[in-house]
Amino acid sequence: MSRGRVLLLEDDPALRGLLLEVLGLEDFDVVQCEGYDEIRRAAADELGDIIVADFWGGAQRTLNDADRQQIRDLTALRPVILLTGRTWASETTAGELGAHALMRKPFDIDNLLTAIESILQPGS
């Protein structure tokens, strides 16, 4: 029995493969998305319970207003955990973006699983 459905956007093939494997072993259904438009449509169509996404922005050091708005648009649809290797993440918080969590790469997979579980099973 599935513990929930995760919409996943990760452009690094190795990390995407690891996340697919780990989330599958933890009994999550995973819907792999290829880009922002696809993950936004999937979230709007209620194809997932939570979004785990690697991005944002074309710039390493700053997150511009349009990128911030894309994140806020997603957080209005589903709870979001952002994964990023960008330096802008040191200048902002998940709360400022409306996200549940902001994890800088490299991140601890157990922390990611804990964050997912806290969203899908509040009070556990």
N, CA, C and O atoms as a printed pandas DataFrame, in Angstrom:
     atom_number atom_name residue_name chain_id  residue_number  x_coord  y_coord  z_coord
0              1         N          MET        A               1    0.843   -1.185    0.000
1              2        CA          MET        A               1    0.000    0.000    0.000
2              3         C          MET        A               1    0.883    1.243    0.000
3              4         O          MET        A               1    1.847    1.335    0.761
4              5         N          SER        A               2    0.546    2.182   -0.852
5              6        CA          SER        A               2    1.332    3.404   -0.988
6              7         C          SER        A               2    1.154    4.317    0.221
7              8         O          SER        A               2    0.072    4.420    0.798
8              9         N          ARG        A               3    2.253    4.973    0.583
9             10        CA          ARG        A               3    2.226    5.944    1.676
10            11         C          ARG        A               3    1.893    7.338    1.162
11            12         O          ARG        A               3    1.708    8.260    1.956
12            13         N          GLY        A               4    1.815    7.502   -0.141
13            14        CA          GLY        A               4    1.514    8.789   -0.748
14            15         C          GLY        A               4    2.177    8.891   -2.097
15            16         O          GLY        A               4    3.038    8.086   -2.451
16            17         N          ARG        A               5    1.760    9.899   -2.851
17            18        CA          ARG        A               5    2.305   10.091   -4.192
18            19         C          ARG        A               5    3.139   11.358   -4.224
19            20         O          ARG        A               5    2.685   12.433   -3.833
20            21         N          VAL        A               6    4.379   11.207   -4.702
21            22        CA          VAL        A               6    5.346   12.298   -4.784
22            23         C          VAL        A               6    5.522   12.692   -6.244
23            24         O          VAL        A               6    5.803   11.850   -7.096
24            25         N          LEU        A               7    5.352   13.988   -6.523
25            26        CA          LEU        A               7    5.698   14.530   -7.842
26            27         C          LEU        A               7    7.157   14.945   -7.768
27            28         O          LEU        A               7    7.522   15.781   -6.941
28            29         N          LEU        A               8    7.986   14.380   -8.612
29            30        CA          LEU        A               8    9.431   14.576   -8.546
30            31         C          LEU        A               8    9.947   15.286   -9.786
31            32         O          LEU        A               8    9.676   14.874  -10.914
32            33         N          LEU        A               9   10.695   16.360   -9.560
33            34        CA          LEU        A               9   11.406   17.051  -10.632
34            35         C          LEU        A               9   12.870   17.148  -10.226
35            36         O          LEU        A               9   13.225   17.913   -9.329
36            37         N          GLU        A              10   13.712   16.373  -10.886
37            38        CA          GLU        A              10   15.158   16.372  -10.628
38            39         C          GLU        A              10   15.850   16.170  -11.959
39            40         O          GLU        A              10   15.628   15.163  -12.631
40            41         N          ASP        A              11   16.706   17.140  -12.353
41            42        CA          ASP        A              11   17.329   17.053  -13.671
42            43         C          ASP        A              11   18.617   16.246  -13.697
43            44         O          ASP        A              11   19.068   15.851  -14.773
44            45         N          ASP        A              12   19.215   15.995  -12.553
45            46        CA          ASP        A              12   20.428   15.188  -12.508
46            47         C          ASP        A              12   20.038   13.709  -12.565
47            48         O          ASP        A              12   19.382   13.211  -11.650
48            49         N          PRO        A              13   20.433   13.003  -13.629
49            50        CA          PRO        A              13   19.997   11.614  -13.787
50            51         C          PRO        A              13   20.393   10.697  -12.630
51            52         O          PRO        A              13   19.604    9.842  -12.227
52            53         N          ALA        A              14   21.591   10.861  -12.094
53            54        CA          ALA        A              14   22.033    9.988  -11.008
54            55         C          ALA        A              14   21.210   10.231   -9.749
55            56         O          ALA        A              14   20.762    9.280   -9.108
56            57         N          LEU        A              15   21.008   11.486   -9.393
57            58        CA          LEU        A              15   20.224   11.792   -8.201
58            59         C          LEU        A              15   18.764   11.415   -8.407
59            60         O          LEU        A              15   18.118   10.908   -7.490
60            61         N          ARG        A              16   18.242   11.657   -9.599
61            62        CA          ARG        A              16   16.857   11.267   -9.900
62            63         C          ARG        A              16   16.686    9.762   -9.717
63            64         O          ARG        A              16   15.708    9.315   -9.117
64            65         N          GLY        A              17   17.631    8.982  -10.231
65            66        CA          GLY        A              17   17.567    7.534  -10.083
66            67         C          GLY        A              17   17.599    7.113   -8.627
67            68         O          GLY        A              17   16.843    6.234   -8.214
68            69         N          LEU        A              18   18.475    7.739   -7.845
69            70        CA          LEU        A              18   18.554    7.436   -6.419
70            71         C          LEU        A              18   17.239    7.769   -5.716
71            72         O          LEU        A              18   16.731    6.971   -4.927
72            73         N          LEU        A              19   16.694    8.945   -6.003
73            74        CA          LEU        A              19   15.433    9.346   -5.367
74            75         C          LEU        A              19   14.295    8.412   -5.757
75            76         O          LEU        A              19   13.488    8.032   -4.909
76            77         N          LEU        A              20   14.221    8.042   -7.026
77            78        CA          LEU        A              20   13.191    7.100   -7.464
78            79         C          LEU        A              20   13.311    5.773   -6.712
79            80         O          LEU        A              20   12.311    5.205   -6.273
80            81         N          GLU        A              21   14.534    5.292   -6.570
81            82        CA          GLU        A              21   14.758    4.025   -5.879
82            83         C          GLU        A              21   14.402    4.121   -4.402
83            84         O          GLU        A              21   13.662    3.284   -3.885
84            85         N          VAL        A              22   14.919    5.128   -3.726
85            86        CA          VAL        A              22   14.694    5.259   -2.281
86            87         C          VAL        A              22   13.215    5.494   -1.982
87            88         O          VAL        A              22   12.654    4.855   -1.092
88            89         N          LEU        A              23   12.589    6.395   -2.713
89            90        CA          LEU        A              23   11.170    6.666   -2.463
90            91         C          LEU        A              23   10.319    5.427   -2.757
91            92         O          LEU        A              23    9.357    5.151   -2.041
92            93         N          GLY        A              24   10.668    4.694   -3.793
93            94        CA          GLY        A              24    9.964    3.443   -4.094
94            95         C          GLY        A              24   10.122    2.416   -2.986
95            96         O          GLY        A              24    9.156    1.758   -2.601
96            97         N          LEU        A              25   11.338    2.279   -2.473
97            98        CA          LEU        A              25   11.584    1.338   -1.373
98            99         C          LEU        A              25   10.837    1.731   -0.102
99           100         O          LEU        A              25   10.518    0.879    0.728
100          101         N          GLU        A              26   10.561    3.023    0.044
101          102        CA          GLU        A              26    9.817    3.527    1.198
102          103         C          GLU        A              26    8.307    3.533    0.950
103          104         O          GLU        A              26    7.548    4.126    1.716
104          105         N          ASP        A              27    7.881    2.870   -0.122
105          106        CA          ASP        A              27    6.464    2.699   -0.465
106          107         C          ASP        A              27    5.743    3.975   -0.870
107          108         O          ASP        A              27    4.541    4.112   -0.641
108          109         N          PHE        A              28    6.474    4.909   -1.470
109          110        CA          PHE        A              28    5.848    6.079   -2.070
110          111         C          PHE        A              28    5.689    5.816   -3.561
111          112         O          PHE        A              28    6.577    5.241   -4.191
112          113         N          ASP        A              29    4.567    6.234   -4.124
113          114        CA          ASP        A              29    4.411    6.257   -5.570
114          115         C          ASP        A              29    5.071    7.541   -6.047
115          116         O          ASP        A              29    4.890    8.597   -5.441
116          117         N          VAL        A              30    5.826    7.456   -7.119
117          118        CA          VAL        A              30    6.535    8.629   -7.621
118          119         C          VAL        A              30    6.125    8.890   -9.066
119          120         O          VAL        A              30    6.144    7.994   -9.910
120          121         N          VAL        A              31    5.753   10.140   -9.326
121          122        CA          VAL        A              31    5.463   10.595  -10.683
122          123         C          VAL        A              31    6.631   11.488  -11.078
123          124         O          VAL        A              31    6.831   12.559  -10.506
124          125         N          GLN        A              32    7.393   11.036  -12.057
125          126        CA          GLN        A              32    8.561   11.781  -12.514
126          127         C          GLN        A              32    8.135   12.831  -13.523
127          128         O          GLN        A              32    7.461   12.518  -14.505
128          129         N          CYS        A              33    8.527   14.081  -13.283
129          130        CA          CYS        A              33    8.192   15.188  -14.177
130          131         C          CYS        A              33    9.467   15.731  -14.798
131          132         O          CYS        A              33   10.531   15.707  -14.180
132          133         N          GLU        A              34    9.348   16.221  -16.023
133          134        CA          GLU        A              34   10.519   16.659  -16.779
134          135         C          GLU        A              34   10.792   18.153  -16.702
135          136         O          GLU        A              34   11.880   18.589  -17.079
136          137         N          GLY        A              35    9.853   18.945  -16.230
137          138        CA          GLY        A              35   10.063   20.386  -16.171
138          139         C          GLY        A              35    8.970   21.061  -15.364
139          140         O          GLY        A              35    8.033   20.425  -14.882
140          141         N          TYR        A              36    9.122   22.384  -15.233
141          142        CA          TYR        A              36    8.179   23.161  -14.426
142          143         C          TYR        A              36    6.744   23.026  -14.932
143          144         O          TYR        A              36    5.833   22.781  -14.141
144          145         N          ASP        A              37    6.534   23.181  -16.227
145          146        CA          ASP        A              37    5.173   23.127  -16.758
146          147         C          ASP        A              37    4.513   21.782  -16.465
147          148         O          ASP        A              37    3.336   21.724  -16.111
148          149         N          GLU        A              38    5.273   20.712  -16.614
149          150        CA          GLU        A              38    4.720   19.377  -16.364
150          151         C          GLU        A              38    4.388   19.166  -14.891
151          152         O          GLU        A              38    3.339   18.610  -14.565
152          153         N          ILE        A              39    5.272   19.603  -14.003
153          154        CA          ILE        A              39    5.007   19.393  -12.579
154          155         C          ILE        A              39    3.848   20.276  -12.113
155          156         O          ILE        A              39    3.066   19.873  -11.251
156          157         N          ARG        A              40    3.737   21.468  -12.676
157          158        CA          ARG        A              40    2.624   22.351  -12.322
158          159         C          ARG        A              40    1.301   21.745  -12.788
159          160         O          ARG        A              40    0.319   21.763  -12.046
160          161         N          ARG        A              41    1.266   21.209  -14.007
161          162        CA          ARG        A              41    0.039   20.557  -14.498
162          163         C          ARG        A              41   -0.328   19.356  -13.637
163          164         O          ARG        A              41   -1.494   19.174  -13.285
164          165         N          ALA        A              42    0.665   18.536  -13.295
165          166        CA          ALA        A              42    0.402   17.353  -12.475
166          167         C          ALA        A              42   -0.140   17.744  -11.101
167          168         O          ALA        A              42   -1.055   17.102  -10.585
168          169         N          ALA        A              43    0.423   18.794  -10.512
169          170        CA          ALA        A              43   -0.053   19.261   -9.214
170          171         C          ALA        A              43   -1.464   19.824   -9.324
171          172         O          ALA        A              43   -2.305   19.564   -8.463
172          173         N          ALA        A              44   -1.728   20.594  -10.376
173          174        CA          ALA        A              44   -3.059   21.172  -10.584
174          175         C          ALA        A              44   -4.103   20.085  -10.839
175          176         O          ALA        A              44   -5.263   20.229  -10.453
176          177         N          ASP        A              45   -3.687   19.004  -11.486
177          178        CA          ASP        A              45   -4.589   17.891  -11.777
178          179         C          ASP        A              45   -4.694   16.902  -10.619
179          180         O          ASP        A              45   -5.311   15.844  -10.747
180          181         N          GLU        A              46   -4.085   17.256   -9.491
181          182        CA          GLU        A              46   -4.127   16.438   -8.270
182          183         C          GLU        A              46   -3.563   15.042   -8.482
183          184         O          GLU        A              46   -4.103   14.060   -7.972
184          185         N          LEU        A              47   -2.466   14.960   -9.241
185          186        CA          LEU        A              47   -1.819   13.673   -9.487
186          187         C          LEU        A              47   -0.803   13.311   -8.404
187          188         O          LEU        A              47   -0.193   12.243   -8.462
188          189         N          GLY        A              48   -0.618   14.181   -7.430
189          190        CA          GLY        A              48    0.332   13.905   -6.357
190          191         C          GLY        A              48   -0.075   14.591   -5.072
191          192         O          GLY        A              48   -0.902   15.503   -5.063
192          193         N          ASP        A              49    0.526   14.131   -3.982
193          194        CA          ASP        A              49    0.257   14.690   -2.656
194          195         C          ASP        A              49    1.277   15.741   -2.260
195          196         O          ASP        A              49    0.991   16.627   -1.455
196          197         N          ILE        A              50    2.464   15.636   -2.827
197          198        CA          ILE        A              50    3.583   16.488   -2.442
198          199         C          ILE        A              50    4.499   16.669   -3.640
199          200         O          ILE        A              50    4.569   15.808   -4.517
200          201         N          ILE        A              51    5.199   17.794   -3.671
201          202        CA          ILE        A              51    6.167   18.073   -4.736
202          203         C          ILE        A              51    7.570   18.079   -4.134
203          204         O          ILE        A              51    7.821   18.749   -3.132
204          205         N          VAL        A              52    8.476   17.333   -4.747
205          206        CA          VAL        A              52    9.902   17.390   -4.424
206          207         C          VAL        A              52   10.580   17.844   -5.704
207          208         O          VAL        A              52   10.576   17.132   -6.708
208          209         N          ALA        A              53   11.168   19.046   -5.661
209          210        CA          ALA        A              53   11.673   19.634   -6.898
210          211         C          ALA        A              53   13.053   20.235   -6.731
211          212         O          ALA        A              53   13.337   20.922   -5.751
212          213         N          ASP        A              54   13.906   19.962   -7.709
213          214        CA          ASP        A              54   15.233   20.557   -7.805
214          215         C          ASP        A              54   15.157   21.725   -8.765
215          216         O          ASP        A              54   14.949   21.539   -9.964
216          217         N          PHE        A              55   15.319   22.890   -8.257
217          218        CA          PHE        A              55   15.479   24.079   -9.030
218          219         C          PHE        A              55   15.541   25.233   -8.072
219          220         O          PHE        A              55   15.140   25.056   -6.921
220          221         N          TRP        A              56   15.970   26.301   -8.416
221          222        CA          TRP        A              56   15.273   27.189   -9.288
222          223         C          TRP        A              56   16.202   28.216   -9.830
223          224         O          TRP        A              56   17.231   28.541   -9.238
224          225         N          GLY        A              57   15.820   28.723  -10.970
225          226        CA          GLY        A              57   16.437   29.905  -11.515
226          227         C          GLY        A              57   17.647   29.648  -12.384
227          228         O          GLY        A              57   18.330   28.631  -12.270
228          229         N          GLY        A              58   17.883   30.604  -13.252
229          230        CA          GLY        A              58   19.035   30.540  -14.129
230          231         C          GLY        A              58   20.292   31.064  -13.480
231          232         O          GLY        A              58   21.399   30.786  -13.940
232          233         N          ALA        A              59   20.127   31.819  -12.416
233          234        CA          ALA        A              59   21.291   32.416  -11.756
234          235         C          ALA        A              59   21.642   31.624  -10.495
235          236         O          ALA        A              59   20.774   31.104   -9.794
236          237         N          GLN        A              60   22.919   31.558  -10.243
237          238        CA          GLN        A              60   23.395   30.866   -9.046
238          239         C          GLN        A              60   23.184   31.680   -7.773
239          240         O          GLN        A              60   22.821   31.128   -6.734
240          241         N          ARG        A              61   23.407   32.984   -7.850
241          242        CA          ARG        A              61   23.492   33.805   -6.635
242          243         C          ARG        A              61   22.187   34.436   -6.184
243          244         O          ARG        A              61   22.024   34.736   -5.001
244          245         N          THR        A              62   21.259   34.643   -7.103
245          246        CA          THR        A              62   20.020   35.303   -6.731
246          247         C          THR        A              62   18.822   34.558   -7.309
247          248         O          THR        A              62   18.922   33.851   -8.312
248          249         N          LEU        A              63   17.717   34.738   -6.659
249          250        CA          LEU        A              63   16.462   34.162   -7.122
250          251         C          LEU        A              63   15.582   35.344   -7.519
251          252         O          LEU        A              63   15.145   36.112   -6.662
252          253         N          ASN        A              64   15.326   35.488   -8.804
253          254        CA          ASN        A              64   14.582   36.669   -9.247
254          255         C          ASN        A              64   13.089   36.527   -8.941
255          256         O          ASN        A              64   12.617   35.464   -8.540
256          257         N          ASP        A              65   12.368   37.620   -9.141
257          258        CA          ASP        A              65   10.947   37.653   -8.792
258          259         C          ASP        A              65   10.126   36.625   -9.568
259          260         O          ASP        A              65    9.212   36.019   -9.009
260          261         N          ALA        A              66   10.436   36.425  -10.836
261          262        CA          ALA        A              66    9.694   35.451  -11.644
262          263         C          ALA        A              66    9.906   34.031  -11.119
263          264         O          ALA        A              66    8.962   33.242  -11.070
264          265         N          ASP        A              67   11.138   33.702  -10.726
265          266        CA          ASP        A              67   11.427   32.383  -10.169
266          267         C          ASP        A              67   10.725   32.195   -8.831
267          268         O          ASP        A              67   10.169   31.131   -8.558
268          269         N          ARG        A              68   10.754   33.235   -7.995
269          270        CA          ARG        A              68   10.038   33.176   -6.712
270          271         C          ARG        A              68    8.547   32.937   -6.931
271          272         O          ARG        A              68    7.920   32.167   -6.204
272          273         N          GLN        A              69    7.988   33.601   -7.937
273          274        CA          GLN        A              69    6.561   33.444   -8.211
274          275         C          GLN        A              69    6.242   32.029   -8.673
275          276         O          GLN        A              69    5.206   31.479   -8.300
276          277         N          GLN        A              70    7.120   31.429   -9.483
277          278        CA          GLN        A              70    6.894   30.039   -9.901
278          279         C          GLN        A              70    6.844   29.119   -8.691
279          280         O          GLN        A              70    5.992   28.234   -8.616
280          281         N          ILE        A              71    7.747   29.323   -7.751
281          282        CA          ILE        A              71    7.759   28.498   -6.542
282          283         C          ILE        A              71    6.467   28.712   -5.766
283          284         O          ILE        A              71    5.832   27.747   -5.340
284          285         N          ARG        A              72    6.075   29.967   -5.579
285          286        CA          ARG        A              72    4.833   30.267   -4.842
286          287         C          ARG        A              72    3.615   29.657   -5.543
287          288         O          ARG        A              72    2.690   29.181   -4.886
288          289         N          ASP        A              73    3.621   29.675   -6.876
289          290        CA          ASP        A              73    2.511   29.066   -7.620
290          291         C          ASP        A              73    2.399   27.573   -7.317
291          292         O          ASP        A              73    1.298   27.047   -7.158
292          293         N          LEU        A              74    3.533   26.902   -7.239
293          294        CA          LEU        A              74    3.520   25.472   -6.901
294          295         C          LEU        A              74    3.061   25.245   -5.473
295          296         O          LEU        A              74    2.277   24.335   -5.203
296          297         N          THR        A              75    3.552   26.073   -4.554
297          298        CA          THR        A              75    3.194   25.879   -3.139
298          299         C          THR        A              75    1.715   26.140   -2.891
299          300         O          THR        A              75    1.164   25.680   -1.890
300          301         N          ALA        A              76    1.063   26.876   -3.795
301          302        CA          ALA        A              76   -0.379   27.090   -3.676
302          303         C          ALA        A              76   -1.160   25.832   -4.065
303          304         O          ALA        A              76   -2.328   25.683   -3.704
304          305         N          LEU        A              77   -0.502   24.922   -4.811
305          306        CA          LEU        A              77   -1.159   23.713   -5.285
306          307         C          LEU        A              77   -0.910   22.501   -4.389
307          308         O          LEU        A              77   -1.820   21.710   -4.144
308          309         N          ARG        A              78    0.312   22.359   -3.907
309          310        CA          ARG        A              78    0.723   21.200   -3.099
310          311         C          ARG        A              78    1.857   21.627   -2.176
311          312         O          ARG        A              78    2.539   22.614   -2.454
312          313         N          PRO        A              79    2.069   20.898   -1.081
313          314        CA          PRO        A              79    3.262   21.166   -0.262
314          315         C          PRO        A              79    4.516   20.892   -1.097
315          316         O          PRO        A              79    4.558   19.944   -1.881
316          317         N          VAL        A              80    5.532   21.735   -0.919
317          318        CA          VAL        A              80    6.742   21.654   -1.737
318          319         C          VAL        A              80    7.983   21.527   -0.864
319          320         O          VAL        A              80    8.142   22.231    0.133
320          321         N          ILE        A              81    8.861   20.606   -1.270
321          322        CA          ILE        A              81   10.213   20.516   -0.738
322          323         C          ILE        A              81   11.142   20.847   -1.889
323          324         O          ILE        A              81   11.141   20.168   -2.916
324          325         N          LEU        A              82   11.937   21.898   -1.713
325          326        CA          LEU        A              82   12.886   22.314   -2.745
326          327         C          LEU        A              82   14.264   21.726   -2.455
327          328         O          LEU        A              82   14.733   21.748   -1.317
328          329         N          LEU        A              83   14.895   21.207   -3.483
329          330        CA          LEU        A              83   16.268   20.710   -3.415
330          331         C          LEU        A              83   17.079   21.601   -4.339
331          332         O          LEU        A              83   16.680   21.814   -5.484
332          333         N          THR        A              84   18.205   22.126   -3.879
333          334        CA          THR        A              84   18.994   22.984   -4.761
334          335         C          THR        A              84   20.463   22.991   -4.382
335          336         O          THR        A              84   20.840   22.838   -3.220
336          337         N          GLY        A              85   21.258   23.173   -5.394
337          338        CA          GLY        A              85   22.690   23.380   -5.208
338          339         C          GLY        A              85   23.072   24.827   -5.438
339          340         O          GLY        A              85   24.252   25.174   -5.387
340          341         N          ARG        A              86   22.096   25.668   -5.689
341          342        CA          ARG        A              86   22.343   27.081   -5.990
342          343         C          ARG        A              86   22.670   27.858   -4.721
343          344         O          ARG        A              86   22.156   27.567   -3.642
344          345         N          THR        A              87   23.530   28.845   -4.877
345          346        CA          THR        A              87   23.958   29.631   -3.711
346          347         C          THR        A              87   22.865   30.548   -3.192
347          348         O          THR        A              87   22.943   30.986   -2.044
348          349         N          TRP        A              88   21.844   30.860   -3.994
349          350        CA          TRP        A              88   20.769   31.715   -3.513
350          351         C          TRP        A              88   20.072   31.115   -2.297
351          352         O          TRP        A              88   19.465   31.836   -1.505
352          353         N          ALA        A              89   20.160   29.803   -2.150
353          354        CA          ALA        A              89   19.477   29.132   -1.037
354          355         C          ALA        A              89   20.027   29.560    0.322
355          356         O          ALA        A              89   19.334   29.443    1.332
356          357         N          SER        A              90   21.259   30.050    0.356
357          358        CA          SER        A              90   21.817   30.510    1.628
358          359         C          SER        A              90   21.281   31.882    2.014
359          360         O          SER        A              90   21.470   32.328    3.145
360          361         N          GLU        A              91   20.610   32.556    1.075
361          362        CA          GLU        A              91   20.091   33.906    1.297
362          363         C          GLU        A              91   18.592   33.935    1.576
363          364         O          GLU        A              91   18.032   35.008    1.798
364          365         N          THR        A              92   17.941   32.789    1.569
365          366        CA          THR        A              92   16.490   32.753    1.761
366          367         C          THR        A              92   16.111   31.548    2.611
367          368         O          THR        A              92   16.947   30.694    2.906
368          369         N          THR        A              93   14.854   31.489    2.998
369          370        CA          THR        A              93   14.349   30.357    3.775
370          371         C          THR        A              93   13.169   29.737    3.043
371          372         O          THR        A              93   12.583   30.351    2.152
372          373         N          ALA        A              94   12.836   28.535    3.424
373          374        CA          ALA        A              94   11.670   27.873    2.839
374          375         C          ALA        A              94   10.420   28.701    3.086
375          376         O          ALA        A              94    9.587   28.856    2.193
376          377         N          GLY        A              95   10.286   29.228    4.286
377          378        CA          GLY        A              95    9.112   30.012    4.636
378          379         C          GLY        A              95    8.915   31.232    3.757
379          380         O          GLY        A              95    7.784   31.575    3.414
380          381         N          GLU        A              96   10.006   31.888    3.389
381          382        CA          GLU        A              96    9.909   33.061    2.511
382          383         C          GLU        A              96    9.338   32.695    1.150
383          384         O          GLU        A              96    8.744   33.536    0.475
384          385         N          LEU        A              97    9.514   31.456    0.750
385          386        CA          LEU        A              97    9.058   30.988   -0.559
386          387         C          LEU        A              97    7.725   30.250   -0.481
387          388         O          LEU        A              97    7.153   29.883   -1.508
388          389         N          GLY        A              98    7.234   30.034    0.732
389          390        CA          GLY        A              98    5.995   29.289    0.912
390          391         C          GLY        A              98    6.187   27.782    0.869
391          392         O          GLY        A              98    5.213   27.029    0.854
392          393         N          ALA        A              99    7.439   27.340    0.849
393          394        CA          ALA        A              99    7.747   25.911    0.775
394          395         C          ALA        A              99    7.799   25.291    2.163
395          396         O          ALA        A              99    8.005   25.979    3.163
396          397         N          HIS        A             100    7.610   23.993    2.203
397          398        CA          HIS        A             100    7.706   23.260    3.466
398          399         C          HIS        A             100    9.162   23.152    3.914
399          400         O          HIS        A             100    9.472   23.301    5.096
400          401         N          ALA        A             101   10.050   22.892    2.956
401          402        CA          ALA        A             101   11.473   22.739    3.280
402          403         C          ALA        A             101   12.313   23.174    2.088
403          404         O          ALA        A             101   11.886   23.098    0.936
404          405         N          LEU        A             102   13.513   23.630    2.400
405          406        CA          LEU        A             102   14.518   23.998    1.408
406          407         C          LEU        A             102   15.793   23.273    1.808
407          408         O          LEU        A             102   16.396   23.585    2.835
408          409         N          MET        A             103   16.201   22.306    0.997
409          410        CA          MET        A             103   17.364   21.485    1.307
410          411         C          MET        A             103   18.462   21.758    0.299
411          412         O          MET        A             103   18.281   21.624   -0.912
412          413         N          ARG        A             104   19.613   22.147    0.842
413          414        CA          ARG        A             104   20.758   22.412   -0.025
414          415         C          ARG        A             104   21.496   21.110   -0.314
415          416         O          ARG        A             104   21.678   20.270    0.566
416          417         N          LYS        A             105   21.912   20.967   -1.555
417          418        CA          LYS        A             105   22.686   19.793   -1.974
418          419         C          LYS        A             105   24.131   19.981   -1.546
419          420         O          LYS        A             105   24.649   21.097   -1.585
420          421         N          PRO        A             106   24.776   18.922   -1.145
421          422        CA          PRO        A             106   24.230   17.588   -0.918
422          423         C          PRO        A             106   23.383   17.568    0.357
423          424         O          PRO        A             106   23.702   18.246    1.333
424          425         N          PHE        A             107   22.327   16.801    0.337
425          426        CA          PHE        A             107   21.430   16.711    1.486
426          427         C          PHE        A             107   21.412   15.275    1.990
427          428         O          PHE        A             107   21.806   14.349    1.282
428          429         N          ASP        A             108   20.957   15.108    3.204
429          430        CA          ASP        A             108   20.836   13.792    3.821
430          431         C          ASP        A             108   19.493   13.192    3.406
431          432         O          ASP        A             108   18.449   13.800    3.644
432          433         N          ILE        A             109   19.505   12.027    2.800
433          434        CA          ILE        A             109   18.278   11.397    2.313
434          435         C          ILE        A             109   17.300   11.129    3.454
435          436         O          ILE        A             109   16.087   11.205    3.258
436          437         N          ASP        A             110   17.814   10.816    4.639
437          438        CA          ASP        A             110   16.921   10.593    5.784
438          439         C          ASP        A             110   16.181   11.872    6.163
439          440         O          ASP        A             110   15.020   11.816    6.567
440          441         N          ASN        A             111   16.843   13.028    6.036
441          442        CA          ASN        A             111   16.169   14.296    6.312
442          443         C          ASN        A             111   15.058   14.553    5.289
443          444         O          ASN        A             111   13.998   15.076    5.636
444          445         N          LEU        A             112   15.302   14.190    4.048
445          446        CA          LEU        A             112   14.277   14.332    3.027
446          447         C          LEU        A             112   13.080   13.441    3.354
447          448         O          LEU        A             112   11.935   13.890    3.290
448          449         N          LEU        A             113   13.338   12.193    3.702
449          450        CA          LEU        A             113   12.244   11.272    4.039
450          451         C          LEU        A             113   11.451   11.775    5.242
451          452         O          LEU        A             113   10.224   11.676    5.265
452          453         N          THR        A             114   12.142   12.307    6.232
453          454        CA          THR        A             114   11.472   12.865    7.408
454          455         C          THR        A             114   10.578   14.036    7.013
455          456         O          THR        A             114    9.451   14.148    7.496
456          457         N          ALA        A             115   11.074   14.905    6.141
457          458        CA          ALA        A             115   10.282   16.047    5.688
458          459         C          ALA        A             115    9.042   15.585    4.922
459          460         O          ALA        A             115    7.956   16.131    5.115
460          461         N          ILE        A             116    9.195   14.596    4.069
461          462        CA          ILE        A             116    8.054   14.058    3.318
462          463         C          ILE        A             116    7.028   13.466    4.278
463          464         O          ILE        A             116    5.832   13.732    4.164
464          465         N          GLU        A             117    7.502   12.670    5.212
465          466        CA          GLU        A             117    6.593   12.039    6.174
466          467         C          GLU        A             117    5.869   13.073    7.038
467          468         O          GLU        A             117    4.699   12.887    7.372
468          469         N          SER        A             118    6.548   14.150    7.398
469          470        CA          SER        A             118    5.917   15.178    8.236
470          471         C          SER        A             118    4.777   15.871    7.485
471          472         O          SER        A             118    3.822   16.337    8.106
472          473         N          ILE        A             119    4.871   15.939    6.175
473          474        CA          ILE        A             119    3.810   16.538    5.369
474          475         C          ILE        A             119    2.650   15.551    5.191
475          476         O          ILE        A             119    1.485   15.919    5.342
476          477         N          LEU        A             120    2.973   14.318    4.875
477          478        CA          LEU        A             120    1.943   13.343    4.551
478          479         C          LEU        A             120    1.268   12.745    5.772
479          480         O          LEU        A             120    0.133   12.276    5.691
480          481         N          GLN        A             121    1.971   12.760    6.921
481          482        CA          GLN        A             121    1.414   12.198    8.141
482          483         C          GLN        A             121    1.608   13.175    9.285
483          484         O          GLN        A             121    2.371   12.896   10.210
484          485         N          PRO        A             122    0.926   14.324    9.242
485          486        CA          PRO        A             122    1.102   15.316   10.306
486          487         C          PRO        A             122    0.747   14.709   11.660
487          488         O          PRO        A             122   -0.190   13.922   11.793
488          489         N          GLY        A             123    1.524   15.101   12.642
489          490        CA          GLY        A             123    1.304   14.613   13.993
490          491         C          GLY        A             123    1.972   13.293   14.312
491          492         O          GLY        A             123    1.900   12.821   15.447
492          493         N          SER        A             124    2.629   12.680   13.317
493          494        CA          SER        A             124    3.315   11.401   13.557
494          495         C          SER        A             124    4.629   11.620   14.237
495          496         O          SER        A             124    5.346   10.660   14.519
